[in-house]
Amino acid sequence: MNSLFARIWLSYWLAMAFALVAALLVTLGLAVQRVETLNRLNPASLAISAQDALTRNGNAGLRAWQVERIHALPEMHIYLVDARGRELFDRPISGQPLRGAPDGIKISGSGTSYRMYLRRTSQLVFDFWSLALQPLILIALAIVASGLASAWLSLHLTRPIVQLRTGVREFAAGNLDVRIGPPLAARKDELGSLASDFDAMAQNLRDHIRSKEELLRDVSHELRSPLARLRIAAGLAKRGGNASEPQAFDQIDKEVEKLDALIGQILRFSRVESRAPLAAQNVDMQELVEEIAADAQLEARAGTKSVHLRTQARMTIKGDRELLRSAIENIVRNAIRHAPRGSAIELAALTEPSAAVIEVTDAGPGVDDDALTRIFEPFYRNCDADGAGLGLAIARKIVELHHGTIIAQNRSEGGLCVRIRLPRETIENQESPRPS
């Protein structure tokens, strides 16, 4: 039974057959009980009852008595014939005499006499064919009806399943653009929901796979440039005995450092991209930003810039401290890199009822409006401190791992503001010093 149609049809037919057999058994039991009731009927007691009705109320009473018996005993007719041979209701006598009962029982009363004849209206004999033929016809009709219903139901179920299977096979074969489509997704049932879920899954997988492909191409491109410069520097060093040799070795060291930094950033990005389990712990955000501000201040002074810290209250969230530190540091270093000399970068730690907010503001040139979201994409170099275009992308991934949001906005007075919002489970609003 590998066919869905066969399973539905067989189940439906078995249910119908069970119902028919049960109905037949109940009907047979009632019929047998009725036959036994008729066989136990006492004609003498019927005659006495009819005579009492005639004596008390005359012909009208006898008529009423006969009507009651017609309703009570539909399988049997009672005929009352007077001396002139006329039946009380002018009916012809028909049917088989009741087995073992006397025929023509005399009753009298109120000066009138009748003879009572008992006749069976139908012969309740249950032979094989009378028992088997009717249910066989009903079962045959049930088989035809259930077959049609099962065929429609199986078609209704298997058609979308076949479409889903075809879509899955095409997707597995590499067609990342395959979709089940609105017709099936528009169904208001579980299969429609499954089709919608499949399309959403296919879209997410396609975006993920293509993102990985783009990342691989970008990594290959980023590695090719320093390797080419290394090859040139190595060629100059091989010549030896000339003034360019020290510069060649210096260039080799410089390019090796760049490669090492780039590979480190790629590995870090790969870690956060793979959504590795977080080392969840209580993170004191005020303490964290204070450490970041102190370290960034040293870097900023080298470019005659400064970092100002502004906090509201002590904040504690659940998260990975090292990852959060890396995300905020990348944004602060990016601001230091683009801020003009003599300007200040502001690092603010703010509080909201359900989140901790970190803002990094600089007085730099800002970015184009259409690039405000693209700066968080891997290898987008318009605004990134590490020179490889991964710093802000890493920051975004870390924030997303903490179920937070990160946005960039150009300031009306000039510069860029990057805002991180991190949800928190608990927070301690304890007033603390606010260094400037």
N, C-alpha and C positions, 0 to 999 in steps of 0.2 A: 504494500500500500504506500508507494512513493508519491502517488498523485494526490494533490490537494483536493481535486474534484472527487476522486474516489473516496477519500476519507470523509469529506463533508456529506457526500451522497449516502455512504454506508451508515454514518452516524444518524443522519436524518431518517433514513429508512428504518433502521432498528428502533428508533424512538416511535415512529408511526406504527410499526408492527406491534410493538409492546402496547401502545394505546388501543389498537384495534382488538388485540387478543383480550386485553382487560375488559373492554366494552362488551365483547362477545360473551365472555364468561359471566359478567354481571347480568346481561340480558337473558342468557340461558338459565341462570339461577332463578331469576324472577319468573320466567316462563314455566319452569318445572314446578316452582312453588304454586303458581296459579293453577296448573293442572291438578296438583294434589288437592288444592282447595275445592275445585269443581268435583273431583272424584269423591270427596268427603261430604258433598252436599246432600242433605236429607230432604227428599221431596215431601215427605209427610209433614215435616215442620214448616215447609213453605206453604203447604195447603192449609194448615191450621192458622198461620199468620194471615193468609189471604181471606180466610173465612171470618176471622175477627174483624178485619177492616171492612168487609162487606156488611157484617152484622151491625157494626157501630155507625157507619156513615153511608151505607148503601153503595150504589154504583159509583158515586163520586169518590168515596173512600177507597173502593177497589181500584179505580183508575189511578189515584194517587199512589197507592201501594205498588202498582205495576210499574209506574214511572220510576219510583225509587229503586226497584229491582233492576230495571234496565241500566241505570247508572252504576249500580253496585256490581252487577254481573254482566259486563258487556260481551263476554264470550258465550252467553246463553240467553235465549229468548223464552219468555213465558207467555203462552197464549191462553186466553180465557174465552171459552166459547159457550154461548147460551144455548137454551133448548132448541132454538130455531136454527142453530148452526152458524150464528153470526159472532165473529170475534169482537172482543170489547173495543178494539181500535181499528176494526175493519181491515185487519192484515191477513194475508194468506199464510197458512202454516207451512214452514219450510225448515230444512235443517235435519240433522240426525238426532234421533231420540237419545236422551241421556242414558249412558250405559248403566244397566241394572236398576233403572228407575221405572216404576209403574207408569203406564201411559193413560192419560185421561182421568185424572183424579177428580172426583166430584167434590164441589164445595157449594154451600148454600147459606142463605141468610137474608133477612128482610124480604121474605117471600120470593126470592130469586135464586136460581141455581145455575152453576157454571161447571164446566169441565176444564181442568187445567192441564195443559200439555207443555212439557219441557223439551226444548230443542237446543242443541249445540250450534252456535253460529259458525264456528270454524273448527276443523279437526286439528288439535294441537299434538301432532305426531312428529317427533324429532328424529328423522332418519339421517343417514350420512349426508345425502346431497342437500337436504334442507339446512344442515349445520355447516357444511363446507363451502357450498357454492357462493353464498352471499359474502362471507368474509374473504374468499378468494378474489371476488370482483373488487371488493373494497381495497384489498392489498394491492391489486394490480393498478388501480387508480392512484393509490398512494405512492407506488413506485414511480409512475409516470410523473405525478406532480412533484414529488421530491427530487426526481432527476432534473426536471426543468429548473426548480428552485436552486438546487445545488450547482447546476451549470452556471446560472446567473451569478450566484454568490461567489463561486470559485473564480469566475472571470473578473468579478468586481475586486477580488482580493489579489489574484495572481498578476493581473495587468500592471498595477503599480509596482509589485514586487519584481516583475521582469524588468521594468524600467530602472528600478533601483539597482538590480544586479548588473544590467548593462552599463549603467553609469559607473558603478564600482570597478567593473572590469576595465573600462576605458581609462579611468583614473589610475588604476594600477599599471596599465600599459604605458603611462606617461603623458596622457592627455590631461593636463592640469586645468584646462579651461572647461571641462565637461561639467554640466549642471543638469539637474533633473528638470528644472524649469517651473514656471508658475502654474501650469495646468494641474500638476500633481500636488504641488505645494499648496494650492488653493483648497484642497480637500479639507473638510472640517472634521477630520478624524485622526487616529493615531498614525496612519500611513502618510497623511499630509504633513503632520508634525515631523515624522521621520525624514521626509523629503526635504523639508526646510532645514532640519539639522544637518543633513548630508551636504546641502549646498553651502551652509555656513562653514562646515568642516572643510569642504573642498576649497573654499575661498581662503580660509586661514592657512591651510597647508600650502596652497599655491604661493601666497604672500610670503610665508616662512621660507619655502624652498627658494624662491626667487631672491629673497633677501640674502640668503646664504650664498647664492650664486653671485650676486652683486658684490657681497663682501669678499668673496674669493677673488673676483676680478680686481677689486680695489686693492686688496692686499698684494696681489701679484704686481700691480702697477706701482704701488708704493715701494716695494722691495726692489723693483727693477732700477729705479733711479740711483739710489746709493750704491748698488752693486756695479752699475756702469761707471760711477765715479771711482769706486774702489779699483776697478780694472784699469782705468786710466792711470791712477796714482801708482798702482803696482807696476805698470809698464814703465813709468818714469823712474821708479826706484831700481828697476832691473838694469837700467842703463848705467847707473852708478858713476862716480867720479865727476860729477858736475854739481853746480850750485843748487839745482832743483831737487836733489835727493832729500835734504832735510824737510823741505816743504812737502814733498811727496809722502814721506812718512807721517808728517803732521796731518795731512789730508786723510791718509788711511786711518789714523787714530780717530779723527773726527767722524768719518763715515761709519766706522765700527761702533762708536758710541751712539750714533743716530740709529743704526740698525738694532742695537741692543735695546734702546729705548722704545723703538717701534715694536719690536717683537714682544717686549714686556707689556706694552699697551694692548697689543692684539690678544695676548694671552689673558689679560685682565678683562678685556671686552668679551672674549669667548666665555669666560667664567660667569659673568653676570648675564650674558645672553642665554646660556644654558639653564638659567634659573636654578643654580645650585642651592641646596638648603642653607638658609640663613642661620648664623650663630646668634639666635635671638637672646637678647639680654636687656636689662633696663639701662637706657642710655640717658645720661644727664646732658641735655643739649646745650645748656649754658656752659658747662665745663668744656664740652667738645668745641664749641665755636671760639671759646677763649684760647684754647690750644692752637686752633687753626689761625686765629688772628695774630697770635704771637709769632708763629712760624712765618706767616705771610708778610709780617712787618719787616723782617730781615730782607726778604726778597724785594719788597717794594722800595726800601731805602736805597738799594743799589741803583734804582732808576729815579731817584729823587721823588718818590711817591710815598704815600702813607696809607695805612689801613686803620679805620675807625670802627670800633665795636659798639653796638647798641643793643642792650637786652632789656626785657620787661620783667620777667620772673623766671625762677628756676623751673625747668621743664624736664619731664622724664617720659620717654616713649619706649616702646618695645621695638628692638631692631638690632642690626648687625653694626656695631660701633665702627669697625674698621672700614666697612663699605660706605657708611654714611660719611665718615671722615674723608674718604677718597672723593666722593661725589662733591662735597662742599669745597674741598681744596681745588678740584679741577675748575670749578666755577670762579673761585677767588683768583686763582692764577691766570685764568682767562681775562678777568677784569683788569688785573695788574698789567698784563701784556698790552692791552689796548688803551689803557688810560693815558692821557697826556702827562708829560713831566710836570711836577709840581702840584698835581691833583691828588685827591683823596678817594679811596675806595671804601664804601661803607658796608660793613657786614652786620646785619640786624637779625636778632633772634626774638621773634614775636610770639604771642600766645593767642589762640582762639579757643572757644569752648570745647571743641572736639579735635583740635589739631595743633601741631607746632609748625610755625612758619619761619623760614629762613629767606632773607632777601639780601642779594648782593648787587650793589649799585655802583656804577662807575660814571665818569664824565667823558668817556671816549666818544668816538664818532657814531656809535650805534650800528645798526644793520638795516638793510632794506626791509620794508614791511613784508614782502613776499618771502624773505629768508628767515623770518622770526621762528618758524617751526623747523625749517631745514637745517638750522645750525645744530640741531640735536641728532642729525643723521650721521652715520659713520662716514669718515673721510670728507666731510664738508668743511673746507678750510677757511671760509670767509671770516670766522670768528672762533678760533680755538687756540688754546694756549700751548698745546704740546706740538703744534706744527704738523701733526699727522691727521688731524680731524677726528680724533677718537675721544678726547677728553670730555666734551659735552655729551657725546653719545653714551659714554660709560655712566656719566652722572644721571642721564635720563633713565637708563636701565636699572640703576640702583634704586632710584626713587620709585620706579614702577614695581620693583620687587618688594618695596615697603608699602605698596598700595597707595602711593602718593601721587602728586601731580607736579609738573615743572613747566613753567611758561617763561617766555622772554618778552619784554615790552620796551619799546623806545620811550625815553623820557621826554616830556615837552621841553625841558630846559637843556636837553642834550644828554647823551649817554644811554646806557642800557641797564635795565633792571631785570635780573633773573630771580624768580620767586619759586621757592619750593614749599609745598604744603604736605606735611606728613601726619596722617591720622595717629592718634595715640589712645591707648586703653586707659591709662591712668596718668594724672598730672598733679604735681604738687605746686600749688601757687604760694610759694614762700618768697617774700620780698628779699631781694638780694641787691648788692651794689651794682650800679650801672656805669661801668667805665665808659668813658667817651673815646 
